[in-house]
């Protein structure tokens, strides 16, 4: 293979097929390789040959030894640029040092980022002042700086006299594209900044950024693409805020940078808190499209760590992977692959739709917003309706309704308490199969509307659902599909539909490959397209939408959480001590988790009629000793409670039980007389 990039990881032994050259550059950054390829244009005609190899391909000792023997041993100058310090590539560094000592090769060891690392740079065999100068060329980046870097290396180690100028400074934070410089005129709409790495800007690796920019523009937003070397430093944060200040307040932010941002010292709010807008984490994957399509996980562990797990610490809203790496061409001059980011159109559009929907939610007057509150219910019994771990879900739902009304949302006829809410919900259709046939629903979706929606789904999804549950006309025999729940003005309280376990008892409640039923998809389609919800709240841990089949992260258009929910703003009150399951909703259903504390511990005790019965029994036994005349009266009251609570059947209808019950009743009548 050439010295570029192996998308499949390190399975088997890798051999890099290159011819020797006087100058060898080793780097793990694809943007370095792209920049060096562009830098080769315009070099003097007699310039020496250059080879570039990707450090990710030089991880095995056999690979390193073979490459050192066939290529590195014949080089006069070797430049290695690496992230993570010397611990990242210890064996390779030892081989290079031994080679430099044996052959007299000039060795330059540079950090792979803009932070100096004297320990790493000290492995060089050239003066540190020269190493620092070369590092500045690479840190500033871009074809011109890298062209000058190549000339500088030759002057110092190959006795040429090119005398290149000092590195050209490129701002660490700057504007790449904005709405003021469009050929079709300015866009007057809500501001939507796109943040991306400066390294992509200087390397010209901008296809996903351009695609996202155009998709946002098509939805009436005003995008501005801003490159940053990092979001961690206070200086860069200040520069970013200054740029945004000239454009106005951001309505939504789309961020493609990795990691979490470092908190500022003291009690100052974080960058995202200061900008005060939803932050959507947009993923530029380091894998290929083929890997993403084939992997159930969706992303590699490295991508998960850098682009999902760490950004979650900042509270960013996880969206989708919108681009993947691909080998655009092979550079014959460098004898290496040129790897670029290739965007995926439908993933770009999903993220743009999600951004537009967040802006729509925030810009609508509260009185016009439509919100759906969804209550879980499985196993599918009315007695399990609105179950939530560590949360009184019905009471919480009522409090949410009151808070929405106080904030100006249009509501009517709010239930007075959780019990009233449950009574009203169970008067209509629920997902309890025992209630089918005699309950009615306050709303329904026509069969034709559902079939139109179903016909627009990807063919593989249609086939899988029909194979499992039959075609729509076979599975849906009613004139319309009932939608369980209550409409209270612009707020809908719905009961999450059955996943289908009750229809096929052989399935388990967490079967990872169980396609949702037609009625399940119809419910969420009604929420989105008929009720026209602006946002959905799944109240309490946990429902089942985030557990539908599909990828673990970076969902595709054939993953069922996306098919059901779509690009919908999503909120999820969730118990704080179970972040593992909350992450499912964040990563698979773009949820904003709102943590609630665990409830305080208390004794379970008895409740209702049982508590009253216990009190009467204590009183009965006390009366036997202290005041026997009260025994008949208390016995009668005990019997009344047994009858009212339907506990007589629990005791039994035997002869002795009946006689005992009769005696207690007679005693009660005598006491009343």
C-alpha positions in Angstrom: 0.0 0.0 0.0 1.1 3.6 -0.4 2.0 5.7 2.6 -1.4 7.1 3.2 -4.3 5.8 5.2 -5.7 2.4 6.1 -9.5 2.9 6.8 -9.9 -0.6 8.3 -7.6 -0.2 11.2 -4.6 -2.4 11.9 -5.8 -5.9 11.1 -2.8 -8.0 9.8 0.6 -6.7 8.9 0.9 -3.4 7.0 3.7 -2.7 4.5 4.1 0.8 3.1 5.2 0.7 -0.5 7.3 3.7 -1.3 10.5 4.5 -3.0 13.3 6.2 -1.0 13.7 10.0 -1.1 16.0 12.5 0.6 13.2 14.1 2.6 10.6 12.0 4.5 7.7 13.5 6.5 5.7 11.4 9.0 2.4 12.8 10.3 -0.9 11.5 11.5 -2.8 14.6 10.3 -4.5 14.2 6.9 -4.6 18.0 6.7 -0.8 18.0 6.8 -0.7 15.6 3.8 -3.2 17.6 1.9 -1.3 20.9 2.5 2.0 19.3 1.5 0.5 18.0 -1.7 -0.7 21.5 -2.6 2.7 22.9 -1.5 4.6 20.8 -4.1 3.2 23.1 -6.8 5.5 26.1 -7.2 8.6 24.5 -5.8 11.9 25.1 -7.7 12.4 22.6 -10.6 15.4 21.0 -9.0 13.8 20.5 -5.6 14.5 17.2 -4.0 12.0 14.3 -3.9 9.6 14.2 -0.9 7.7 11.2 0.6 4.9 11.4 3.2 3.7 8.5 5.3 0.8 8.4 7.8 1.9 7.6 11.4 -1.4 5.6 11.9 0.1 3.0 9.5 3.3 2.8 11.4 2.0 1.2 14.6 3.4 -2.3 14.4 7.0 -3.0 15.1 7.5 -5.1 12.0 6.0 -2.3 9.9 8.3 0.3 11.4 11.4 -1.9 11.0 10.6 -2.7 7.4 9.8 0.9 6.5 13.0 2.0 8.3 15.1 -0.4 6.4 13.6 0.2 2.9 12.9 4.0 3.0 14.0 5.8 6.1 17.6 4.5 6.1 18.2 6.2 2.7 16.8 9.6 3.7 19.0 12.6 4.6 16.2 14.4 6.5 13.3 13.0 8.5 10.5 15.1 9.9 8.0 13.5 12.4 5.0 15.5 13.6 2.9 13.8 16.3 0.2 14.3 18.8 0.2 12.9 22.3 3.9 13.3 23.2 6.6 10.7 22.9 4.5 8.1 24.7 2.2 8.0 21.6 5.0 6.4 19.4 7.8 5.3 21.7 9.2 2.4 19.5 9.2 4.5 16.4 11.1 7.3 18.1 13.7 4.9 19.3 14.2 3.6 15.8 14.5 7.1 14.3 17.0 8.1 16.9 19.2 5.0 16.3 18.9 5.6 12.6 19.9 9.2 12.9 22.9 8.3 15.0 24.1 5.6 12.6 23.5 7.4 9.3 23.9 11.0 10.4 20.3 11.7 9.3 18.9 15.1 10.3 15.9 14.3 12.6 13.2 16.9 13.3 10.6 16.0 15.9 7.6 18.4 16.1 4.4 18.5 18.2 1.3 17.9 16.2 -0.7 20.8 17.7 0.0 24.4 18.6 1.2 23.7 22.1 5.1 23.5 22.5 6.5 20.2 23.9 10.2 20.6 24.7 10.5 17.0 25.8 9.3 15.8 22.4 11.3 18.4 20.4 14.5 17.5 22.3 14.6 14.2 20.4 15.6 16.2 17.3 19.2 16.2 16.1 19.1 19.7 14.7 19.2 22.8 16.9 16.0 23.5 18.9 15.8 27.0 17.4 15.4 25.5 13.9 13.0 22.9 15.2 10.9 25.7 16.6 10.9 27.6 13.4 9.8 24.6 11.4 7.1 23.9 13.9 5.8 27.4 13.4 5.6 26.8 9.6 3.5 23.7 10.3 1.4 25.3 13.0 0.4 28.2 10.8 -0.3 25.8 8.0 -1.6 26.3 4.5 0.1 25.5 1.2 2.3 28.6 1.2 3.6 28.1 4.7 4.3 24.4 4.0 6.0 25.2 0.8 8.3 27.6 2.7 8.7 24.9 5.3 10.1 22.5 2.7 12.5 25.2 1.4 13.6 25.9 5.0 14.3 22.2 5.7 16.5 21.9 2.6 18.4 25.1 3.5 19.3 23.7 6.9 20.1 20.1 6.0 20.8 19.9 2.3 22.9 23.0 1.9 20.5 24.8 -0.5 20.1 28.6 -0.6 16.3 29.1 -1.0 16.0 31.6 2.0 12.2 31.4 2.4 10.4 34.1 4.4 9.3 33.6 8.0 5.9 31.8 8.6 2.9 33.8 7.4 0.5 34.3 10.3 -3.0 33.0 9.8 -5.4 34.0 12.6 -6.3 31.2 15.1 -10.0 32.3 14.8 -11.5 33.7 11.6 -14.5 33.8 9.2 -14.4 31.4 6.2 -17.9 32.2 4.8 -20.8 34.4 5.9 -24.1 35.7 4.6 -22.6 39.0 3.6 -20.6 37.5 0.8 -23.1 35.4 -1.1 -23.5 35.8 -4.9 -27.2 35.9 -4.5 -27.2 38.5 -1.8 -27.4 38.6 1.9 -29.7 36.4 3.9 -31.7 38.1 6.6 -32.5 35.3 9.0 -31.6 33.8 12.4 -27.9 33.6 12.9 -26.5 30.0 12.8 -22.7 29.9 13.3 -20.8 26.8 12.1 -17.6 26.2 14.1 -14.9 24.0 12.6 -11.2 23.4 12.9 -8.7 25.8 11.4 -6.7 22.9 10.1 -9.5 22.1 7.6 -9.5 25.7 6.5 -5.8 25.9 5.7 -5.9 22.5 4.0 -8.9 23.3 1.9 -10.8 20.4 3.4 -14.1 22.2 3.4 -16.7 20.1 1.6 -18.8 19.2 4.7 -18.7 22.8 5.9 -19.9 24.1 2.5 -22.7 21.5 2.3 -23.9 22.4 5.8 -23.7 26.1 5.1 -25.9 25.7 2.0 -28.4 23.5 3.7 -28.9 26.0 6.5 -29.3 28.8 4.0 -32.0 26.9 2.2 -33.9 26.7 5.4 -33.9 30.5 5.9 -31.1 30.6 8.4 -28.1 32.9 8.2 -25.1 30.7 8.6 -21.6 32.0 9.3 -18.7 29.5 9.0 -15.9 30.2 11.6 -12.7 28.3 11.9 -10.9 27.9 15.2 -7.6 26.3 16.1 -9.2 25.2 19.4 -12.1 26.2 21.7 -10.1 25.5 24.9 -8.1 28.7 25.3 -9.6 31.9 26.7 -8.0 33.9 23.9 -9.7 31.9 21.2 -13.0 32.1 23.0 -12.7 35.9 23.3 -11.9 36.1 19.6 -14.9 34.0 18.7 -17.2 36.1 20.9 -15.9 39.3 19.3 -16.6 37.9 15.8 -20.1 36.9 16.8 -20.7 40.3 18.4 -20.5 41.9 15.0 -23.2 39.7 13.6 -25.6 39.6 16.5 -26.9 36.9 18.9 -26.8 33.3 17.6 -30.1 31.4 17.4 -28.4 28.0 17.2 -24.7 26.9 17.0 -23.5 24.0 15.0 -20.1 22.8 16.3 -17.9 20.2 14.6 -14.8 20.5 16.9 -14.0 17.6 19.2 -13.4 17.2 22.9 -14.9 19.3 25.7 -13.9 22.9 26.2 -11.9 23.7 29.3 -13.8 25.6 32.0 -12.7 29.2 32.6 -11.1 30.0 35.9 -13.2 31.3 38.7 -17.0 31.4 38.7 -17.4 32.7 35.1 -20.0 30.9 33.0 -18.7 28.7 30.2 -18.5 29.8 26.6 -21.7 28.0 25.7 -23.5 29.6 28.6 -22.3 33.0 27.5 -23.5 32.5 23.9 -26.9 31.3 25.3 -28.0 29.2 22.3 -28.6 25.5 21.6 -25.3 23.9 20.6 -25.6 21.0 18.2 -22.6 18.6 18.0 -22.1 17.8 14.4 -19.8 14.8 13.8 -17.1 14.6 11.2 -16.2 10.9 11.4 -12.6 9.6 11.1 -14.0 6.4 9.4 -15.3 5.7 6.0 -18.8 5.7 4.7 -18.6 1.9 4.2 -17.5 1.3 7.8 -20.4 3.5 9.1 -23.0 1.7 7.0 -21.7 -1.7 8.0 -21.1 -1.1 11.8 -24.0 -1.5 14.3 -22.0 0.8 16.6 -21.9 3.6 14.0 -18.6 5.1 15.1 -15.2 3.8 16.1 -14.2 4.0 19.8 -11.9 6.9 18.9 -14.7 8.9 17.2 -17.0 8.1 20.2 -14.5 9.5 22.7 -13.5 12.7 20.8 -16.8 13.6 19.1 -19.5 12.3 21.4 -18.5 11.3 25.0 -16.3 14.3 25.7 -18.5 16.9 24.0 -21.4 15.6 26.1 -19.7 17.0 29.1 -20.4 20.5 27.7 -24.1 19.7 27.4 -24.0 19.7 23.6 -26.9 18.2 21.7 -25.6 15.1 19.8 -26.8 15.0 16.2 -25.4 12.9 13.4 -22.2 12.1 11.5 -22.4 14.2 8.4 -19.2 13.3 6.7 -16.6 10.5 6.5 -13.1 10.1 5.2 -12.3 9.0 1.7 -9.2 8.6 -0.4 -9.7 11.4 -3.0 -6.6 10.5 -5.0 -3.0 9.3 -4.6 -0.3 12.0 -4.8 2.3 10.7 -7.2 4.8 13.3 -5.9 4.5 12.2 -2.3 3.6 8.6 -3.0 0.8 8.7 -0.5 -3.0 8.8 -0.4 -4.8 12.1 -0.1 -7.6 11.7 2.4 -10.5 14.2 2.5 -13.9 14.5 4.2 -16.9 13.5 2.0 -20.3 14.7 3.2 -23.4 12.6 3.1 -26.3 14.6 1.8 -29.2 13.1 3.8 -27.2 13.4 7.1 -26.5 17.1 6.3 -30.2 17.7 5.7 -31.2 16.0 8.9 -28.8 18.2 11.0 -30.0 21.3 9.1 -33.6 20.4 9.7 -32.9 19.9 13.4 -31.2 23.2 13.7 -34.1 24.9 11.9 -36.6 23.3 14.3 -34.7 24.5 17.3 -34.8 28.0 15.9 -38.5 27.6 15.1 -39.1 26.5 18.7 -37.3 29.5 20.3 -38.7 32.1 17.9 -42.4 31.1 18.1 -44.5 33.0 20.7 -45.1 30.7 23.7 -48.9 30.8 23.1 -48.4 29.4 19.6 -46.0 26.6 20.5 -47.3 23.0 20.5 -45.7 20.6 22.9 -46.3 16.8 23.4 -45.7 15.1 26.7 -45.3 11.4 26.3 -45.8 8.9 29.1 -44.3 5.5 29.0 -46.3 2.3 29.6 -44.8 -1.1 29.4 -45.6 -3.8 30.1 -48.8 -2.6 28.4 -51.2 -2.4 31.3 -53.1 0.5 32.7 -51.6 -0.3 36.1 -48.2 0.5 34.6 -49.2 3.7 32.9 -46.8 6.6 33.5 -44.3 4.5 35.3 -41.0 6.3 35.9 -38.0 5.3 38.0 -37.6 7.6 41.0 -40.3 10.0 39.7 -44.0 10.5 40.4 -44.6 10.9 36.7 -48.3 11.8 36.8 -47.8 14.5 39.5 -44.7 15.8 37.6 -46.7 15.9 34.4 -49.3 18.1 36.1 -46.6 20.4 37.4 -45.1 20.7 34.0 -48.6 21.7 32.6 -48.9 24.4 35.3 -45.4 25.7 34.5 -46.2 25.8 30.8 -49.4 27.7 31.4 -47.6 30.2 33.7 -45.0 30.7 30.9 -47.8 31.7 28.4 -48.5 28.4 26.6 -52.1 27.8 25.5 -53.7 25.2 27.8 -57.1 24.4 29.0 -58.7 22.2 31.5 -55.5 21.1 33.4 -56.1 18.1 35.7 -56.0 19.1 39.3 -53.6 16.3 40.3 -51.9 13.1 39.1 -54.8 10.9 40.0 -57.2 13.0 38.0 -54.8 12.9 35.0 -54.7 9.1 35.1 -58.4 8.8 35.4 -58.9 11.0 32.3 -56.3 9.1 30.3 -57.7 5.7 31.1 -61.2 6.7 30.1 -59.9 6.8 26.5 -57.9 4.3 24.5 -54.6 3.3 26.1 -52.1 0.7 24.9 -53.6 -1.9 27.3 -55.0 -4.7 25.1 -57.8 -5.3 27.5 -59.2 -1.9 26.8 -59.5 -2.4 23.1 -63.0 -2.4 21.7 -64.9 -0.4 24.3 -62.8 2.8 24.7 -62.7 5.6 22.3 -59.9 8.0 21.4 -60.0 11.8 21.2 -57.9 11.8 18.1 -57.0 9.5 15.2 -54.8 9.2 12.1 -56.5 8.1 8.9 -55.3 4.9 7.3 -54.6 6.8 4.1 -52.4 9.4 5.8 -50.4 6.6 7.4 -50.0 4.7 4.1 -48.7 7.9 2.5 -46.2 8.3 5.3 -45.2 4.6 5.2 -44.7 4.7 1.5 -42.0 7.4 1.9 -39.8 5.3 4.2 -36.7 3.7 2.9 -37.5 0.4 1.0 -35.5 -1.7 3.4 -37.5 -0.3 6.4 -40.8 -0.9 4.7 -39.8 -4.5 3.9 -38.6 -5.2 7.5 -41.8 -3.9 9.1 -44.0 -5.8 6.7 -42.1 -9.0 7.2 -42.6 -8.6 11.0 -46.1 -7.2 11.2 -47.7 -7.5 7.8 -48.6 -4.9 5.2 -50.5 -1.8 6.5 -53.8 -2.9 5.1 -53.4 -6.3 6.8 -52.3 -5.0 10.2 -54.6 -2.0 10.4 -58.2 -3.1 10.0 -60.0 -0.1 11.6 -61.1 2.9 9.6 -58.6 5.0 11.4 -55.7 4.5 13.9 -56.6 5.7 17.4 -54.0 8.0 19.1 -54.0 7.6 22.8 -53.9 10.7 24.9 -55.5 14.1 25.8 -55.3 17.4 24.0 -55.3 20.3 26.4 -55.2 23.3 24.0 -51.7 23.4 22.4 -50.4 20.7 24.7 -50.9 17.0 24.1 -50.4 14.3 26.7 -49.9 11.0 25.0 -49.3 7.4 26.0 -46.4 5.8 24.2 -47.7 3.0 22.0 -46.9 -0.7 22.4 -43.6 -2.0 20.9 -45.3 -5.2 19.9 -44.3 -7.6 22.7 -47.9 -8.2 23.6 -48.6 -9.2 20.0 -45.8 -11.8 20.0 -45.2 -13.2 23.6 -42.0 -14.9 22.4 -40.2 -11.6 22.2 -38.4 -10.0 25.2 -38.9 -6.4 26.3 -35.4 -5.4 25.2 -35.2 -7.3 21.9 -32.7 -5.2 19.9 -34.0 -6.3 16.5 -37.7 -5.9 17.0 -39.1 -3.5 14.5 -41.8 -1.1 15.8 -45.4 -1.8 14.8 -47.5 0.2 12.3 -49.4 1.7 15.2 -46.2 2.8 16.8 -45.0 4.7 13.8 -48.4 6.1 13.2 -48.4 7.6 16.8 -45.2 9.6 16.2 -46.2 10.5 12.7 -49.4 12.0 14.1 -47.4 14.0 16.6 -45.1 15.4 14.0 -47.4 15.9 11.0 -51.0 16.3 12.3 -50.6 17.7 15.8 -47.5 19.5 14.5 -45.5 19.4 17.7 -42.7 21.9 18.1 -41.0 19.8 20.7 -41.5 16.4 22.5 -41.0 15.7 26.2 -40.7 12.1 27.2 -41.5 12.3 30.9 -39.5 10.1 33.2 -37.1 7.1 32.9 -37.7 5.6 30.6 -39.7 5.0 27.4 -38.8 2.7 24.6 -38.2 5.0 21.6 -34.4 5.3 22.3 -34.2 1.5 22.4 -35.6 0.9 18.9 -33.4 -1.0 16.4 -30.6 0.9 14.7 -27.0 2.1 15.2 -25.8 2.9 18.7 -24.6 6.4 17.5 -24.5 8.3 14.3 -27.8 7.0 13.1 -28.8 6.6 9.5 -32.2 7.1 7.8 -32.9 3.4 8.3 -32.5 3.6 12.1 -35.9 3.4 13.8 -35.4 6.1 16.5 -34.9 8.6 13.7 -37.8 7.2 11.6 -40.1 7.7 14.5 -38.9 11.0 16.0 -37.3 12.7 13.1 -35.4 16.0 13.5 -37.5 17.0 16.5 -36.3 19.1 19.6 -36.5 16.5 22.4 -36.4 16.9 26.2 -36.2 14.1 28.7 -36.5 14.5 32.5 -34.3 11.6 33.7 -33.1 10.4 37.1 -29.6 11.6 37.8 -28.1 8.3 39.0 -28.5 6.5 35.7 -26.4 8.4 33.1 -25.8 5.2 31.1 -29.4 4.8 30.0 -29.8 8.6 29.7 -26.9 8.5 27.2 -29.1 6.3 25.0 -31.6 9.1 24.6 -28.9 11.7 24.0 -27.0 9.7 21.4 -29.9 8.0 19.6 -32.7 10.6 19.9 -30.9 14.0 20.2 -32.4 14.4 23.7 -31.6 17.2 26.1 -31.5 15.4 29.5 -33.0 17.3 32.4 -31.7 15.5 35.5 -33.8 15.1 38.6 -32.6 13.9 42.0 -33.3 10.5 43.4 -36.3 10.6 45.8 -35.6 10.6 49.6 -35.7 7.3 51.3 -38.8 6.6 53.5 -40.7 3.6 54.9 -43.1 2.1 52.4 -45.8 1.6 55.1 -49.4 0.7 54.2 -51.7 3.1 52.4 -55.4 3.8 51.8 -57.9 1.2 53.2 -55.1 -1.0 54.3 -53.6 1.7 56.6 -57.1 2.3 58.0 -57.6 -1.4 58.5 -54.3 -1.7 60.4 -55.3 1.2 62.7 -58.7 -0.4 63.4 -57.1 -3.7 64.2 -54.7 -2.1 66.7 -57.6 -0.4 68.3 -59.6 -3.6 68.4 -56.9 -5.5 70.3 -56.3 -2.6 72.7 -60.1 -2.5 73.4 -60.2 -6.2 74.3 -58.0 -5.4 77.3 -58.9 -1.8 78.2 -62.5 -1.4 77.1 -64.3 -4.6 76.0 -67.6 -2.7 75.5 -66.1 -1.0 72.4 -65.1 -4.3 70.7 -68.4 -4.8 68.8 -68.3 -1.3 67.5 -64.8 -1.6 66.2 -65.5 -5.0 64.8 -68.4 -3.5 62.8 -66.1 -0.8 61.4 -63.5 -3.3 60.5 -66.1 -5.2 58.5 -67.2 -2.0 56.7 -63.7 -1.4 55.6 -63.3 -4.9 54.3 -66.4 -4.6 52.2 -65.6 -1.1 50.9 -62.1 -2.2 49.9 -63.3 -5.4 48.3 -61.1 -7.4 50.7 -63.8 -9.9 51.6 -63.0 -11.9 48.5 -59.4 -11.9 49.5 -60.2 -13.5 52.9 -62.2 -16.3 51.3 -65.8 -17.4 51.2 -65.5 -20.5 53.3 -68.1 -21.5 56.0 -65.9 -20.4 58.9 -65.0 -17.2 57.1 -68.6 -16.4 56.5 -69.6 -17.2 60.1 -66.8 -15.0 61.4 -67.8 -12.2 59.1 -71.5 -12.5 60.1 -70.6 -12.4 63.8 -68.5 -9.3 63.2 -71.5 -7.7 61.4 -73.9 -8.6 64.2 -71.5 -7.2 66.8 -71.4 -4.0 64.9 -75.2 -3.7 64.7 -75.4 -4.4 68.4 -72.9 -1.7 69.1 -74.8 0.8 67.1 -78.1 -0.1 68.9 
